Amino acid sequence: MDQLRKMTENFPKTHYWNDSCDLNELKYSLQRGASGATTNPVIVKQVLEKNLDLYSDFITSAIAKDPCASEDDIAWITMEKMASDAAALLKPFFDGEKGKGRISIQTNPKHFNNAEKLIEQTLHFHTIAPNIQVKIPITKAGLAAIKECTARGVSINATVSFSVPQALAAADQVEKGLNERRSAGLETKDIDPVITIMAGRLDDWLKYTCKRDGKDVIPESLDWAGIACIKKAYRIFSQRNYSSRILVAAYRHQDHWIQFMGGDLSMTIPYNYQLMFNSSHAEIKSRIDDPVPESFLEQLMRLDDFKKAYNKMDISEFDSYGPVNKTLDQFLTGYDELIHIIRKFMITF
């Protein structure tokens, strides 16, 4: 039996998603226990490159229907098409159990500092399909958008997130939005928020800063930074009984999977890691409550950016935090490359 399926059967509250809107990958995942999917501008660009034959007629038709549309307009129409197609595949799971069957689509990373534009785009995405979940970055503006969009009935996926303070701030905004909605006499039972923590991207950042700053720490400890933050956030979420689930993202090695088995959370796993995990001999047992080795925490606490991620960071620091800036830059680069693909359909020579 595939290991990921075995995990979901042994631990029904531990959900796994396909970290892409690629339909072939999603079909593979759904056959092996997955119950959701998510995407971002980099992934969308990769999916379009790999499956251009599936979308070329759609893009050509969209351009013909609106000759005045910009390349950005066509890019977002294409992203919505991908999300809609994935939503249709996931709909049977959505109809069966809360917390399953959703596809996340990301707001424009260019608007990370503009709450009004994030809200506008989120409310539009909410209309694409009943099982859409909308990604909003955990920036200062993003937090305001998370609260407002939750109050308007949107299931959000708080993203561009690497730290316990970010996760808690987003979960608090979700609760405020839900309370505002209840106060208005509106229903909240169908709202299904998740709060992402990008484990591997925090690890990547700390490895980069150690090399940049000449910090000598035990290398293996750096692979546990994201794990440590997620386990701490998970404990606090459970204690505070938040409505949001934690979503583990950005995989780099097997511990980013096995350390969260047994948790009431979701994992969005890239297809190539699914292949590796499914063929592994990892023991399927609950590890969510296993502590991070103290020796690793001692090493990590020597790093200022880890202490911010694990202990305390003011909301005013979110927009300037290194992993936030690095990830936004990568998302924007992916978006620019996506636009370049669309441009080739609009300008031929």
HELIX and SHEET records of a PDB file:
HELIX    1   1 GLN A    3  ASN A   10  1                                   8    
HELIX    2   2 LEU A   23  LEU A   30  1                                   8    
HELIX    3   3 PRO A   41  LYS A   50  1                                  10    
HELIX    4   4 LEU A   52  LYS A   65  1                                  14    
HELIX    5   5 GLU A   71  GLY A   96  1                                  26    
HELIX    6   6 PRO A  109  HIS A  111  5                                   3    
HELIX    7   7 ALA A  115  PHE A  125  1                                  11    
HELIX    8   8 LYS A  140  ALA A  151  1                                  12    
HELIX    9   9 VAL A  164  SER A  183  1                                  20    
HELIX   10  10 ALA A  199  ASP A  213  1                                  15    
HELIX   11  11 PRO A  219  TRP A  224  5                                   6    
HELIX   12  12 ALA A  225  ARG A  240  1                                  16    
HELIX   13  13 ASP A  255  ILE A  258  1                                   4    
HELIX   14  14 TYR A  271  ASN A  278  1                                   8    
HELIX   15  15 GLU A  294  LEU A  300  1                                   7    
HELIX   16  16 ASP A  304  TYR A  310  1                                   7    
HELIX   17  17 ILE A  315  SER A  320  5                                   6    
HELIX   18  18 GLY A  322  MET A  346  1                                  25    
SHEET    1   A 8 THR A  14  ASN A  18  0                                        
SHEET    2   A 8 LEU A 265  ILE A 269  1                                        
SHEET    3   A 8 ARG A 245  ALA A 249  1                                        
SHEET    4   A 8 VAL A 194  MET A 198  1                                        
SHEET    5   A 8 ILE A 156  THR A 159  1                                        
SHEET    6   A 8 ILE A 132  PRO A 137  1                                        
SHEET    7   A 8 ARG A 102  GLN A 106  1                                        
SHEET    8   A 8 GLY A  36  ALA A  37  1                                        
END                                                                             
